[in-house]
Amino acid sequence: MKKFITFVMILNTMLFASNHKETDAQRKAREQEHLKEQMAKEKKYSKEQKFYNQDDYDFSGAEVNPDSVKSTPELEVDDLDMDSVYD
């Protein structure tokens, strides 16, 4: 029985580790794609060399990618009592 439990634990650990690498590769691919997009924008801005107004900017690049939200860890928030901050 102990051998079976040990085997199951090792198997689960290996499966978890392989799944984590897959998401790591996906995250890095998203980062590279975003980096290429931003570099292309910077090249365009450096060629034009002009100041932009808010009407000229494309703000779609500042939107949050839904795929990256899934891989973001959830933050633990402590209760903050503002009364104790000023004591």
Backbone as CSV, one residue per row, in Angstrom:
resi,resn,N_x,N_y,N_z,CA_x,CA_y,CA_z,C_x,C_y,C_z
1,MET,0.822,-1.196,0.000,0.000,0.000,0.000,0.870,1.266,0.000
2,LYS,1.944,1.228,0.772,2.826,2.392,0.831,3.486,2.650,-0.521
3,LYS,3.829,1.549,-1.199,4.457,1.697,-2.510,3.478,2.310,-3.509
4,PHE,2.227,1.903,-3.423,1.210,2.435,-4.318,1.006,3.928,-4.087
5,ILE,0.907,4.336,-2.840,0.720,5.750,-2.510,1.930,6.561,-2.968
6,THR,3.124,6.014,-2.753,4.345,6.695,-3.188,4.367,6.837,-4.706
7,PHE,3.988,5.780,-5.399,3.945,5.816,-6.857,2.955,6.868,-7.354
8,VAL,1.786,6.928,-6.746,0.765,7.909,-7.142,1.256,9.326,-6.886
9,MET,1.915,9.546,-5.763,2.434,10.884,-5.453,3.504,11.303,-6.456
10,ILE,4.393,10.392,-6.811,5.449,10.706,-7.774,4.838,10.976,-9.138
11,LEU,3.867,10.168,-9.524,3.202,10.363,-10.810,2.496,11.713,-10.868
12,ASN,1.784,12.077,-9.794,1.095,13.371,-9.757,2.083,14.531,-9.820
13,THR,3.200,14.383,-9.147,4.220,15.434,-9.168,4.772,15.623,-10.575
14,MET,5.026,14.524,-11.245,5.555,14.616,-12.610,4.526,15.233,-13.556
15,LEU,3.269,14.861,-13.413,2.226,15.429,-14.263,2.056,16.915,-14.009
16,PHE,2.107,17.311,-12.752,1.987,18.731,-12.420,3.152,19.518,-13.002
17,ALA,4.356,18.977,-12.908,5.537,19.669,-13.424,5.473,19.798,-14.947
18,SER,5.009,18.766,-15.633,4.932,18.844,-17.086,3.875,19.851,-17.519
19,ASN,2.783,19.951,-16.794,1.740,20.918,-17.104,2.246,22.332,-16.873
20,HIS,3.043,22.533,-15.849,3.589,23.854,-15.542,4.535,24.321,-16.644
21,LYS,5.335,23.432,-17.200,6.248,23.805,-18.278,5.476,24.234,-19.518
22,GLU,4.370,23.568,-19.761,3.557,23.904,-20.929,3.008,25.324,-20.807
23,THR,2.527,25.682,-19.640,2.009,27.030,-19.462,3.152,28.046,-19.495
24,ASP,4.328,27.642,-19.032,5.489,28.519,-19.109,5.826,28.838,-20.564
25,ALA,5.773,27.842,-21.417,6.071,28.049,-22.833,5.025,28.950,-23.475
26,GLN,3.776,28.757,-23.107,2.716,29.602,-23.644,2.891,31.045,-23.194
27,ARG,3.256,31.224,-21.931,3.458,32.576,-21.389,4.614,33.268,-22.103
28,LYS,5.692,32.542,-22.319,6.837,33.135,-23.006,6.505,33.483,-24.451
29,ALA,5.696,32.654,-25.103,5.291,32.945,-26.483,4.445,34.215,-26.524
30,ARG,3.536,34.385,-25.552,2.717,35.607,-25.488,3.595,36.821,-25.258
31,GLU,4.595,36.685,-24.377,5.492,37.810,-24.106,6.277,38.201,-25.352
32,GLN,6.771,37.208,-26.095,7.526,37.494,-27.308,6.660,38.182,-28.358
33,GLU,5.415,37.726,-28.498,4.498,38.336,-29.460,4.212,39.786,-29.091
34,HIS,3.980,40.032,-27.812,3.713,41.395,-27.347,4.943,42.282,-27.546
35,LEU,6.110,41.729,-27.283,7.346,42.485,-27.454,7.545,42.888,-28.914
36,LYS,7.268,41.961,-29.843,7.406,42.279,-31.266,6.444,43.380,-31.678
37,GLU,5.201,43.334,-31.168,4.226,44.371,-31.494,4.698,45.733,-30.997
38,GLN,5.199,45.776,-29.773,5.647,47.044,-29.202,6.879,47.579,-29.929
39,MET,7.774,46.696,-30.344,8.958,47.140,-31.084,8.564,47.715,-32.445
40,ALA,7.562,47.121,-33.079,7.085,47.653,-34.361,6.494,49.044,-34.173
41,LYS,5.750,49.250,-33.092,5.192,50.574,-32.815,6.297,51.588,-32.562
42,GLU,7.311,51.182,-31.810,8.413,52.096,-31.522,9.171,52.473,-32.794
43,LYS,9.342,51.525,-33.712,9.989,51.844,-34.986,9.174,52.882,-35.744
44,LYS,7.861,52.706,-35.745,6.982,53.649,-36.441,7.101,55.032,-35.813
45,TYR,7.089,55.082,-34.485,7.169,56.374,-33.803,8.526,57.031,-34.021
46,SER,9.600,56.236,-34.078,10.925,56.839,-34.266,11.094,57.372,-35.693
47,LYS,10.468,56.751,-36.664,10.544,57.249,-38.034,9.764,58.550,-38.186
48,GLU,8.584,58.590,-37.610,7.732,59.769,-37.772,8.249,60.952,-36.970
49,GLN,8.778,60.694,-35.794,9.332,61.710,-34.896,8.411,62.911,-34.749
50,LYS,7.230,62.655,-34.281,6.315,63.749,-33.987,5.601,63.453,-32.680
51,PHE,5.047,64.476,-32.096,4.311,64.315,-30.849,2.863,64.004,-31.178
52,TYR,2.329,63.054,-30.467,0.962,62.611,-30.729,-0.012,63.201,-29.719
53,ASN,-1.213,63.466,-30.171,-2.310,63.841,-29.284,-3.051,62.575,-28.887
54,GLN,-3.972,62.697,-27.970,-4.689,61.504,-27.527,-5.539,60.902,-28.639
55,ASP,-5.938,61.690,-29.606,-6.745,61.176,-30.715,-5.915,60.328,-31.677
56,ASP,-4.596,60.521,-31.674,-3.723,59.802,-32.593,-3.279,58.438,-32.064
57,TYR,-3.396,58.215,-30.766,-2.893,56.981,-30.174,-3.864,55.829,-30.353
58,ASP,-3.306,54.643,-30.480,-4.085,53.403,-30.522,-3.955,52.761,-29.139
59,PHE,-5.002,52.844,-28.322,-4.946,52.341,-26.956,-5.282,50.862,-26.852
60,SER,-5.503,50.187,-27.964,-5.837,48.763,-27.896,-4.651,47.940,-27.386
61,GLY,-3.443,48.415,-27.539,-2.272,47.697,-27.039,-2.153,47.725,-25.534
62,ALA,-2.847,48.656,-24.894,-2.798,48.756,-23.436,-3.870,47.902,-22.770
63,GLU,-4.705,47.254,-23.575,-5.737,46.397,-22.998,-5.112,45.122,-22.446
64,VAL,-5.771,44.534,-21.470,-5.276,43.323,-20.831,-5.605,42.124,-21.705
65,ASN,-4.600,41.283,-21.916,-4.790,40.057,-22.690,-5.508,39.027,-21.810
66,PRO,-6.672,38.517,-22.219,-7.411,37.554,-21.385,-6.630,36.270,-21.114
67,ASP,-5.732,35.878,-22.020,-4.942,34.672,-21.792,-3.948,34.856,-20.654
68,SER,-3.424,36.072,-20.493,-2.458,36.299,-19.427,-3.135,36.422,-18.068
69,VAL,-4.414,36.754,-18.041,-5.131,36.870,-16.772,-5.267,35.499,-16.120
70,LYS,-5.465,34.465,-16.934,-5.626,33.115,-16.397,-4.369,32.636,-15.691
71,SER,-3.199,33.050,-16.163,-1.951,32.575,-15.577,-1.424,33.488,-14.470
72,THR,-2.124,34.573,-14.183,-1.693,35.477,-13.129,-2.085,34.912,-11.767
73,PRO,-1.144,34.821,-10.822,-1.493,34.282,-9.506,-2.394,35.243,-8.744
74,GLU,-3.262,34.676,-7.944,-4.185,35.499,-7.162,-3.448,36.044,-5.941
75,LEU,-3.596,37.322,-5.679,-2.906,37.958,-4.568,-3.693,37.779,-3.281
76,GLU,-2.952,37.559,-2.208,-3.589,37.475,-0.904,-3.545,38.865,-0.279
77,VAL,-4.690,39.365,0.118,-4.779,40.705,0.668,-5.037,40.595,2.162
78,ASP,-4.200,41.259,2.933,-4.412,41.308,4.379,-5.428,42.392,4.687
79,ASP,-6.128,42.206,5.782,-7.042,43.259,6.206,-6.216,44.451,6.658
80,LEU,-6.508,45.593,6.107,-5.765,46.799,6.435,-6.667,47.709,7.249
81,ASP,-6.252,47.931,8.465,-7.001,48.804,9.352,-6.300,50.155,9.350
82,MET,-6.903,51.140,8.721,-6.267,52.453,8.581,-6.128,53.176,9.924
83,ASP,-6.926,52.804,10.909,-6.802,53.454,12.215,-5.457,53.150,12.854
84,SER,-4.970,51.919,12.662,-3.694,51.545,13.300,-2.501,52.116,12.551
85,VAL,-2.671,52.577,11.346,-1.567,53.106,10.557,-1.082,54.438,11.144
86,TYR,-1.984,55.223,11.625,-1.633,56.570,12.120,-1.366,56.611,13.615
87,ASP,-1.351,55.472,14.274,-1.047,55.462,15.734,0.421,55.574,16.004
